[in-house]
Amino acid sequence: MSSSIAKKKREDHDREWTTIDKLFRKDTNLAFGENLQLAFRAATFILVCASPFLIPKSMCAICHEAVRTKFYNAASVVYFVFTLYKTTGDTIYFAYGGLCGTVIAVFNIWLMMGFFPGGYQPGTPNANMVFHAGNVWGAVFVFCMLYLNFDGNTRVFGLTTFVWYWMAFQNYHTPTGFAHNFEIKLNGGAMGELCCAASGCFIAIIASCLPYPLLATTKMDNTGKHLIRHLHTVWSEFIEYYTGEDKNPYSQNVLARELKGLQASAGTLSPFITSAWWECCGLGAWQRKRMMMKVLDTYLSECFNRLSCVLSACLDEDFDDVHDYLMGKTRAKMVDVIEKVGELLSTCEDHIMKCGWDEEGKKNS
């Protein structure tokens, strides 16, 4: 195996886990530990979300006033739960989607109450027209939200918020507090809904950043490094088996399992690349790293396809005298190619982590 790749694999194996990592059992099962830590973080911030309802007025008059005026209510906790996710990038993305859905719903009820002040009111001259117009408007809104290419959070919060507004528009018994005649009512019900959405999403983003950020960029880096090193290891194992002298069913099963695990891991890099955009907004050094990771992801996919073909060749090979003769002539060159590719991958990994090639790196490359 390439000395650079082997050294980096040893460094990964010998990494020191912090006390917090051990507390959440990351040293035993990394995926389980990350999920457990996220659950603990979410539970802690749920208490933060609930604190305005629990703190006495004498301790926090602002909290009491926000709850009394319904600018902060249980809906804020719902937004928090739907927004917080495994990385800061995902959380910001879900917050954006949830806020967009709420804004779209609030804007539509503002228009409805502008064109038809007070909503449906039986006994008024245009009551039937308002009733049918409200039905058509609501049906078109639901259709558009489902038909257009909105993300899941935008649809969920847009529909759940608007449907309640829609029913309130049609039911004159429901007190709404909406502004009429295209007025902007800062203490109205729709504005309160926007404040609830903003507060819940803001707390979720804070939760993803404290006590330290759950950066998708960091997970992208770790996944990319793991795939590079694992790819070189698997290539080396394939070459070692194929240039050998015996057909070993056990070794074939091991190679097949290694390839299957590598292919399963390959699909985990692209989502982190996508989520990392929300942490850099397509700007700066992190964006350059994202673009290089995209190229790496494409290269890795091609390599996995080639390895599948190599596995088929390994399974079909008879390991006869002709094979032994040919491998005797080419074994050293094949091993040398894999070693040089490993060195090249190691160099690429180093410069991807540095977000690009500096002048010295370009000369050395």
N, C-alpha and C positions, 0 to 999 in steps of 0.2 A: 504494500500500500504506500502511496505517496507520503513522504515524511511530513509534509506540511499538514495534510489531511489527518494523518495519524496523530500528530501532536495536538491538533485542535480537538479531535475526538477524546483524547486523554484528558484535556482540560475540561471538557464537558462532563466527563465521568467523575472527575475529581472536584467538581464545583462545590463550594461550601454553601449549605443551606442556612438561612437566617433562622432566628428563633421563631419569628412569625411564620415562616414557611413550614417549619417542623410542627408548629402548633396546629396548622391546618393540613398536615400530613402530605405536603407537596413532595417531600422526599420519598414517600412511598408510592403515591399515585398523583402525578402532576395535574391531570385533568380533574380528578375528584377534588384535589386541594383547591384549585382555582374556583370551581363551582361552589365549594363550601365557603370559601372566603367571600365570594360575591353574595351568597345568601346571608352571611353574617353582616356584611356591609349594608345590604338592603334592609335587613331587620333593624339595624341601628338607626338608619335614616328614616324608617317608618316612624320610629319614636320621635324623631325631629319633626316630621310632618304632623304628628299628633299633638305636639307640645302646645300650639296655640289654643287648642281646645281644653287643655288641662291646666295651663298656667293661670293663676288667679289674676284678676284685673289689676290688682295693686302691684303685681310684679311686672306686668307688660301691658300697658294700656293700648299700645298699637296693635298687639295680637288680638286683644279683646274687641277692638273696633273693627279689625279686618274680618273677624268671624261674625260680628253682629251685622255688618253691612253686606255679608255674603260675598265679599271680595276674596275670601279664603274659606273654603268649605271642604266637605268630604271628596268632592270632585278633584281637588288638588292631589289627594293621595292616589286616586285612580290614575291620574296623568303620570304621577311618579312611578307607579308600578308598571305601566305600559311603556315607559320611556327608558328606564334603567336597563342596561344590558351588559354584555361581557366586556366590552371595550368602550373607551371614551368616544371613539369615532362612531360606533354604532349608537351610543346614547345620544350624541349630538344629532345624528341622522334621524333617529326616532323622535327627538324633540322637535326638529324642524318639520317632520311630517305631521305630528300631532298639532302643532301650532298652526300650520297651514290649513289643516282640516277645520279647526275651530274658527279661524279667520273667515274661511269660505262660508261656513254655516252662519256666523254672525252677520257677515255682509249680506247674505241672502235674506235673513229675517229683517234686517234693516231696510232693504229694498221693498220687501213685502209690506212692512208697516208704513213705508213711505208712500207707496201707491195705494194701499188700502188701510188707512189709519184705524187702529182699534181692532183690526181683524174682522172675523165674521160676527155680526151682531144681528140676531133675528129681529124682525120688525122694522129694520131700517130700509130705506127705498131701494138700495142696491144689494140687499143681503144675499139673494140667490146668485147674483153675478160674482160677488166676493167669495162665496162658498166654492163655486166651481173653479174660479180662478186660483184659489188656494190649493185645490186638489190638483189642478194641472201643474202649477208651479212645483209643488212638492214631488209629484211623480217624475217630472222632467229632471229635477235636482237629483233624485235617487238614481235615475237612469244614467245621468251624466257622470256621477261619482263612481258608478260601477263600470261604465263603459270606457271612460277615459283612462289614460295610463298613470293614475295616481298610485303611490305606494300604499302599503297596507295600513300604516298608522294614519295617513291622511284620510283614507276611506273610513276607517273605524271611527275616528273622532268627528269627522265631518258628518257622517250619517247619524251617529248616536246623538250628537248635539242638535243637528237640524231637525231630526224627527220629533224631538221634544218640542222644539220651537213651532214646528208645523202643527202639531196637535194643539198647542196653546193658541195658535192663530185661529184654528177652527173651533175651539171651545171657549166661548165667551165667559164661562164660569171660572176659568183659570187666571189668576192674577199673574201678570208677566213683568210689569215694570219696563217694557220696551219703549224706546223713543218712537214718536210718530212724526209724520210729515217731514221726513228726512232730517230731523233734528239729531244732534249728537249729544247724548245724555251720558255724562261721565259717571254718574252713579246709577245707571240703568242695569237691567238684568243681563243684557248682552255684554256690556263692558265688564261686569262681574265675572262672567264666564271666561272672558279673555284673561282676566287677572288670575283666575284659578288655573287655567292652562299654563300661563307663563310661570306661575309660582311652582307648580308641580314639576314642570320640565326643568326649571332652573335648579331645584333641589336635586333632581336626578343627575344633572350634569355635575353638580358639586359632589354628589355621592360617588360618581365615577372618578373623581379627581383626588378625593381625600380618603385615607391619609397619604396616598400616592396615586398618580393617574394610572388607569388600566389602559395604556396606550395600545391601539391596534398596530402602530408602527413598531413597537417593541416585539409584539407577537409575530409580526411580519418578518422582522429580522431573525428571530429565533427559529421560525419555521423554515425560512430560506436557508439558513446555515445548516439546520438538521437535514434538509433534503439534499443539499450539495454533498455533505459528508456521507450520507446514507447511499446516495447514488454511486459515489466512487467505491464505496465498500461492496455494493452489490455487483458492480462491473468487475471488480477484482475477483470476487468469488466465482462469477460466471467464467472468467478467463481461466482461473485456477482449475475449475472442474473440466472445462472443455479441452484444455490442453493436457489433461491427465491421460492415464493409460487404461482406466477401467470405467465401465458403466455402472454407476452406483445409484440404485433407486432411492436410497435414503437421502443422498446428496441432491438428487433431483427434486425431492419433496421439499427439502430445505430451501433450495433456490426458488421454487414456485411460491413458497410461503413468504420469502423475503420480497419477491417481486410484488406479490399481492399487498403486502404491508406498505411498500413504497408507493404503489398506485393509490392506495387509500389515503395516504398522507398528502399526495400531490394535490388533491382537491381542497386542502385546507389553506393553501397559500393565497389563492385568488380572492377569497372574501376579505382577508386582512388587507390586501392591496387596495381593494375598493373602500373599505372602512377608513383606511389611513388618510384618504383624501379629506375627510371631514376634520382631521386634526391639523392639516396644513393648508387647506383651501386651495390646493393646487399651486402653492407658492414655495419658493425657497429650496433649501437643501433637501428637506424631506420629500419634496415633489420629485427632485432628481432621483432620489433613492427609489421612489415608487416606480418611476419609469424604467429604471434598471431592473427592478424586481419583476416588472411585467415581461421584459425580455427574457429574464431568467426563467420565469414560469413557462413561457413558450418553449424554451430550450429543454426544460425538464420534461415537459409533455412529450416532445419528440423522442427523448432518450428512453422514456418508459415504453413507448411504442416499439422502439428498436429492441429493447430488452425482451419484449414479448416474442419477437421473431427469434432472438437468440435462444430463448427458452425452448421454442419449438425445435430448433436445430439440435439443442442438447438432448432433447427427448428422442429424436430420430437417429442420432448418431450411433453407429455400431461399434466404434472404438476398435476397428480392425487394424491390420498391419499398415494399410495405406494411411489411415488416420494417424497412427503413431509416427510414421515416416514424415508426414506433412507437418505435424505438430513439432517434431524435432527440428525442422527447418525454420518454423515461424514462431515458436513459443517465446523466444527471447524478445523478438520484435514486438509481438502483441503485448507482452508485459511492459515493455518500454513505452509503448503508445499510451497504455493506461496510466503509467506513472506520470508521463508528461501532461496528460489531460488533467490528472489530479492536481499537479502543480499549477496549471492554468486556472482550474476552478478555484483553487485556494487564493490565487492572486485576485481573481474577479470578486470573490467573497470579501476580501480585505477592502477593496476599493468601493464596493457597494456599501459597505458599512461606513465608509468615509464620505459617502454621498458623491463620489466622483473621482476622477483621476486628476491629481495635481501634476505639476511639470516633472517632478522627480519620478512619480509613478509612470508617466508616459514614457520617459526615457528607459526605465527599467523594464517596461512591458515590451 
